[in-house]
Amino acid sequence: MAINYWLIKSEPETFSWDDLVKIKTDAWTGVRNYAARIHLRAMQKGDICLFYHSGKVSAVVGIAKVSKAAYPDPTATEGEWVAVDVSAVKKFKKEVSLKDIKKVPALDDMPLVRISRLSVSPVNEFQFFKILELGETKL
């Protein structure tokens, strides 16, 4: 089965990379956007995610892995919202800011650049490894 790549966003004040590292694995809950829900439903165990701090930081800071595919979001009180479990894999050697990503024309078509409010979005293989390169990080 092919590995897919994703970008997941969180405000560090709410849930940070360090929080994920501390607990190792956690449910990615609370997503209430229909487009993001489609992406969550498509995530499979073993897929790789760029962990992005939104807000003041606005940078990719780590790599996570989907450790459990989509299931009903336990925090949802209504609707058919889903969650996935993610596990920390590796911290970036150098954070990759949104400003740095926007400087690379080959990354212009990333949902992060085009639809910046989307909390879960697909990343193609080229984009994933280009961001790793910018972050001086290997998988």
Residue, then its C-alpha position, 0 to 999 in steps of 0.5 A: m500500500a502506498i504511503n500518502y503525505w499530509l499536513i496537520k495544523s495545530e495552534p501550539e497553545t492548544f496542542s503543540w509538537d512538544d505535547l505530542v512528543k510527551i504523550k507519543t500518540d494522540a487522537w487528532t480530534g476537533v476538526r469541524n471543516y468539511a474539506a478537512r474531514i474528507h482528508l481525515r477519512a482518507m488517511q491510512k495507518g502508516d501515512i506520514c504527516l508534517f506537523y505545523h504550528s499555526g498562529k504566531v509560529s506558522a511553521v512546520v516543526g515535526i513529522a508525525k505518523v498516522s497510527k490509526a485510520a479514521y474513526p468517529d471523533p469522540t469529541a463530536t456531539e453531533g454530525e459525522w466528524v472523524a478523528v485519526d490517531v497520530s504519533a510523533v516521529k521526528k522534530f525538524k532540525k530547522e523549522v520551516s516557516l510559511k514565509d519560507i514555503k511561499k518563497v519556493p515557486a514549486l510549493d505554490d500549489m500546496p493547500l497550505v499556501r492556497i487555502s491557509r485555513l484548512s487544518v488537514s490537507p494533502v501534500n504530494e511526495f515532492q512537496f513533502f520531501k522539499i519541506l524536509e529539505l528546507g528543514e534540514t531534516k531526513l525521514 
